[in-house]
Amino acid sequence: MGASDPYWATYEQAAEDEGIDVEVVDFADYNQPNPAVSEGELDLNQFQHIVFLADYNIASGDDLQPIGATAIYPLGLHSKQYDAVEEIPDGATVAVPNDASNQARALVLLQSAGLIELKSGGTIFSDLADIDTAASRVEVEALDAALTATSLDDLAGAVVNNDFVERAGLDFDDALAQDDPDDAKALPYANVFAAQADDLDDPTYQRLVEIYQETQAVQEGVVEVSGGTAVMLDTPVDDLRAILAEVEADTRDQQG
């Protein structure tokens, strides 16, 4: 996702300087990169957080694993009609992404902003059915993540994934509310490089993660493209895999 961002060219050059030929492939649909790695069409992908990866593994019966962290990106609530959360009228409609992991995160954000109440108090499993409509100020509609921003002309607000903010002509600084990527509870939303489980010890793949984390121009480029919002990570791989295993276990328990 976002292969045209300038830092990817910097990354490719940094890898080439070490004798590694990298081809970055762009996808417009979040549902495509994981199957592409599973089927061997790609060696690695880097577009998702741990909760999204856990959902994919359980739904597909696969076992893709993180081999390194990249960044946490805050999720923001945007509006073209209102300049503050308090201005959003009761009964208005706000959109959230329709994929399970980002939807749960978006709903928790709307709750923290005082727009809705969640029966569970808010978890990584919250969905539209978790909304206490009687106690909530707004109605919530689920849309494809790529459409939440482009639908803002018809909505009071929308929670927009970081990837789509600037593409929709929005400004990161104009978010009416956002979650806190520095919170320890945010680590399941750390974005990662993912690979097939059999490839976790591949030295070339491991080096590619290190190049991403160690190349200053790449790190600065990621932060710049994110509008200064990205919190860069070098979380130990064992910690990432432990979090993935925990989220997968919790998800299976939730599904019964």
C-alpha positions as CSV (number, residue, x, y, z in Angstrom):
1,M,0.0,0.0,0.0
2,G,1.5,3.4,-1.0
3,A,4.4,2.1,-3.0
4,S,4.7,5.5,-4.7
5,D,5.7,7.1,-1.4
6,P,9.2,8.6,-2.0
7,Y,10.8,6.7,0.9
8,W,10.3,3.4,-0.9
9,A,12.7,4.5,-3.7
10,T,15.2,5.4,-0.9
11,Y,14.7,1.9,0.6
12,E,15.2,0.1,-2.7
13,Q,18.5,2.0,-3.2
14,A,19.7,1.3,0.3
15,A,19.0,-2.4,-0.3
16,E,20.7,-2.3,-3.7
17,D,23.8,-0.8,-2.0
18,E,24.0,-4.1,0.0
19,G,23.5,-6.2,-3.1
20,I,19.8,-6.9,-2.5
21,D,17.5,-6.4,-5.4
22,V,14.1,-5.3,-4.1
23,E,10.9,-4.9,-6.2
24,V,8.1,-3.0,-4.3
25,V,4.7,-4.0,-5.5
26,D,1.7,-1.8,-4.9
27,F,-1.8,-2.9,-3.9
28,A,-5.0,-0.9,-3.6
29,D,-6.9,-3.5,-1.6
30,Y,-5.9,-4.6,2.0
31,N,-7.2,-8.1,1.3
32,Q,-4.6,-8.9,-1.4
33,P,-1.1,-8.7,0.0
34,N,-1.4,-11.5,2.6
35,P,-2.7,-14.2,0.1
36,A,0.1,-13.0,-2.3
37,V,2.7,-13.9,0.4
38,S,0.9,-17.1,1.3
39,E,0.9,-18.3,-2.3
40,G,4.5,-17.4,-2.9
41,E,3.8,-14.5,-5.3
42,L,5.6,-12.1,-2.9
43,D,8.4,-12.8,-0.4
44,L,7.3,-10.2,2.2
45,N,4.6,-7.6,2.7
46,Q,4.5,-4.5,4.8
47,F,1.1,-2.8,5.1
48,Q,-0.7,-4.2,8.2
49,H,-0.7,-4.2,11.9
50,I,-0.7,-7.3,14.2
51,V,-4.5,-7.4,14.8
52,F,-5.1,-7.4,11.0
53,L,-2.6,-10.2,10.6
54,A,-4.2,-12.2,13.3
55,D,-7.6,-11.9,11.7
56,Y,-6.2,-13.0,8.4
57,N,-4.4,-16.0,9.9
58,I,-7.5,-17.3,11.7
59,A,-9.9,-16.6,8.8
60,S,-7.6,-18.3,6.2
61,G,-6.0,-21.0,8.4
62,D,-2.6,-19.6,7.5
63,D,0.4,-18.8,9.7
64,L,2.1,-15.7,8.4
65,Q,4.4,-14.2,11.0
66,P,6.0,-10.8,11.7
67,I,9.7,-10.5,11.1
68,G,10.1,-6.9,12.1
69,A,8.2,-3.7,13.2
70,T,7.9,-0.5,11.3
71,A,5.6,2.0,12.9
72,I,2.4,2.7,14.7
73,Y,0.1,5.2,12.9
74,P,-2.7,7.0,14.9
75,L,-6.2,6.6,13.6
76,G,-8.0,9.9,13.1
77,L,-11.6,11.2,13.0
78,H,-12.1,13.7,10.1
79,S,-14.9,15.9,9.0
80,K,-15.5,18.4,6.2
81,Q,-18.5,20.0,7.9
82,Y,-17.4,20.4,11.5
83,D,-14.3,21.8,13.3
84,A,-14.7,20.0,16.6
85,V,-16.3,16.8,18.0
86,E,-18.7,18.9,20.0
87,E,-20.1,20.4,16.9
88,I,-21.2,17.1,15.4
89,P,-25.0,17.0,16.0
90,D,-26.9,14.2,17.7
91,G,-28.2,11.6,15.2
92,A,-25.6,12.4,12.6
93,T,-23.8,9.6,10.7
94,V,-20.1,8.8,11.1
95,A,-18.3,6.2,9.1
96,V,-15.7,3.6,10.2
97,P,-13.7,1.1,8.2
98,N,-15.5,-2.2,7.7
99,D,-12.6,-4.6,8.2
100,A,-12.8,-6.1,11.7
101,S,-9.5,-4.9,13.2
102,N,-9.7,-1.3,12.0
103,Q,-13.4,-1.1,12.8
104,A,-12.8,-2.1,16.4
105,R,-10.1,0.4,16.8
106,A,-12.2,3.1,15.2
107,L,-15.1,2.4,17.5
108,V,-12.9,2.7,20.5
109,L,-11.8,6.1,19.2
110,L,-15.4,7.3,18.7
111,Q,-16.1,6.2,22.3
112,S,-13.1,8.1,23.6
113,A,-14.4,11.1,21.7
114,G,-17.8,10.9,23.4
115,L,-19.7,10.1,20.3
116,I,-20.8,6.5,21.1
117,E,-20.9,4.0,24.0
118,L,-19.8,0.4,23.6
119,K,-21.5,-2.3,25.6
120,S,-18.2,-4.1,26.2
121,G,-16.3,-1.0,27.1
122,G,-14.3,-1.3,23.9
123,T,-12.0,-4.2,22.9
124,I,-10.2,-5.3,19.7
125,F,-13.3,-7.3,18.9
126,S,-15.8,-4.4,19.1
127,D,-18.1,-4.2,16.1
128,L,-21.3,-2.3,15.2
129,A,-23.3,-4.7,17.3
130,D,-21.3,-3.6,20.3
131,I,-22.7,-0.1,20.0
132,D,-25.2,0.9,22.7
133,T,-27.4,2.9,20.3
134,A,-29.6,4.4,23.1
135,A,-26.5,5.8,24.9
136,S,-24.7,7.0,21.7
137,R,-24.9,10.5,20.1
138,V,-24.3,9.4,16.5
139,E,-25.2,6.6,14.1
140,V,-22.2,4.6,12.7
141,E,-21.9,3.2,9.2
142,A,-19.2,0.8,8.1
143,L,-17.5,1.4,4.7
144,D,-14.5,0.0,2.9
145,A,-11.4,1.7,4.4
146,A,-10.6,3.3,1.0
147,L,-14.1,4.9,1.0
148,T,-14.4,6.5,4.4
149,A,-12.5,9.6,3.4
150,T,-14.1,10.0,-0.1
151,S,-17.6,9.8,1.5
152,L,-17.1,12.7,3.8
153,D,-19.2,15.0,1.7
154,D,-22.2,12.9,2.7
155,L,-21.2,12.3,6.3
156,A,-20.7,14.2,9.5
157,G,-17.4,12.5,10.0
158,A,-15.3,9.5,9.3
159,V,-12.5,7.6,10.8
160,V,-9.8,7.5,8.1
161,N,-6.9,5.1,7.9
162,N,-3.5,6.9,7.8
163,D,-2.9,5.6,4.2
164,F,-5.9,7.5,2.8
165,V,-5.7,10.9,4.6
166,E,-3.6,12.8,2.1
167,R,-4.9,10.9,-0.9
168,A,-8.3,12.3,-0.1
169,G,-7.0,15.9,0.2
170,L,-7.2,15.9,4.0
171,D,-4.7,17.2,6.5
172,F,-3.5,15.1,9.4
173,D,-3.5,18.1,11.7
174,D,-7.2,18.7,11.0
175,A,-8.3,15.4,12.7
176,L,-11.0,16.2,15.3
177,A,-9.7,13.3,17.5
178,Q,-7.2,10.5,17.3
179,D,-5.9,7.6,19.3
180,D,-2.6,7.6,21.2
181,P,0.1,5.5,19.4
182,D,2.4,5.9,22.4
183,D,0.0,4.0,24.7
184,A,1.3,0.5,25.6
185,K,-2.1,-0.9,24.7
186,A,-1.5,0.3,21.1
187,L,1.2,-2.3,20.4
188,P,-1.2,-4.8,18.8
189,Y,-1.6,-2.0,16.1
190,A,2.1,-2.0,15.4
191,N,2.7,-2.3,11.6
192,V,5.0,-5.1,10.6
193,F,6.9,-6.9,7.8
194,A,5.2,-10.3,7.4
195,A,6.5,-13.5,5.9
196,Q,5.7,-17.2,5.6
197,A,6.5,-19.0,8.9
198,D,9.2,-21.1,7.1
199,D,11.0,-18.0,6.1
200,L,11.5,-16.3,9.4
201,D,15.2,-17.1,9.7
202,D,16.0,-16.0,6.1
203,P,19.0,-13.7,6.6
204,T,18.2,-11.6,3.6
205,Y,14.7,-10.9,4.8
206,Q,16.0,-10.1,8.3
207,R,18.5,-7.7,6.7
208,L,15.8,-6.0,4.8
209,V,14.0,-5.2,8.0
210,E,17.2,-3.8,9.5
211,I,17.7,-1.6,6.4
212,Y,14.2,-0.2,6.9
213,Q,14.8,0.4,10.6
214,E,18.4,1.7,10.3
215,T,18.3,3.9,7.2
216,Q,17.7,7.4,8.5
217,A,16.3,8.7,5.2
218,V,13.8,5.9,5.2
219,Q,12.7,6.6,8.7
220,E,12.4,10.3,8.1
221,G,10.5,9.6,4.9
222,V,7.9,7.5,6.7
223,V,7.3,10.2,9.3
224,E,7.0,12.9,6.6
225,V,4.5,10.9,4.5
226,S,2.4,10.3,7.6
227,G,2.2,14.1,8.3
228,G,4.5,13.7,11.3
229,T,2.2,11.2,13.0
230,A,4.1,7.9,12.6
231,V,5.8,6.6,15.7
232,M,8.8,4.5,14.4
233,L,9.5,1.1,16.1
234,D,12.2,-1.4,16.4
235,T,10.3,-3.8,18.7
236,P,12.0,-7.2,19.2
237,V,10.6,-9.8,16.9
238,D,9.9,-12.2,19.8
239,D,7.6,-9.6,21.3
240,L,5.8,-9.1,18.0
241,R,5.2,-12.8,17.6
242,A,4.1,-13.1,21.3
243,I,1.5,-10.4,20.7
244,L,0.3,-12.0,17.5
245,A,-0.1,-15.4,19.3
246,E,-2.0,-13.7,22.1
247,V,-4.4,-11.8,19.8
248,E,-5.0,-15.0,17.8
249,A,-5.8,-16.9,21.0
250,D,-8.1,-14.2,22.2
251,T,-9.8,-14.1,18.8
252,R,-10.4,-17.9,18.8
253,D,-11.9,-17.7,22.3
254,Q,-14.1,-14.8,21.2
255,Q,-15.4,-16.9,18.3
256,G,-16.1,-19.8,20.6
